[in-house]
Amino acid sequence: LLVPGHDLPMVLDAEGRPSFVGTREAAITAWFDDNLEKTTRFELTVGR
């Protein structure tokens, strides 16, 4: 289970709504090769 953004702290704004402190980033890096130096990164927050 992946829940992007849940590693960022949050604060309440002037209206009492929560907002993230920082930039939401999430990705998976996977190996699809015999060489562990070669990885493929899948961005999960593209376009946000």
N, C-alpha and C positions, 0 to 999 in steps of 0.2 A: 504494500500500500504506500503510495507516494502522495504527500500533501504539501505541495509547493508553498513556500512562504511562512510556514509555521516555525521557522527557526529565527524569525525576526522579532525584536521587541515591539510593543505597541504602546501608544499613549492616547489619551483622550484629547480631542480638539476642543475648541471653545464651546461648541454645541454639545459636547459630551459623547461624540461619536469616536470610535477607535480608529486610529490610523497607524500605519507601519512606520517605524523609524528605520530608514535605509531603503535599499532597492531589493525588490523580490527577484531572486535568481534561483533557478533550479535546472539541473541537468543530470543526465546519466552518462557516465563514461564506461564503455564496454570494450572488451577485447574480442576481435573477430579474426585473429591471426595467430600463427605459432609464436610470433615475437611479441613479448609483453610490452615492448617499447612502442608498439603501434596500436593506438586506441582510436575509437570513434566516439565523438561526443554528441549527444542528443539534447538539444535545448528544449526545455518544457515550458518556457515562458515567452517564446518568441511572439512578437506582436502585441504584447501587453503594455 
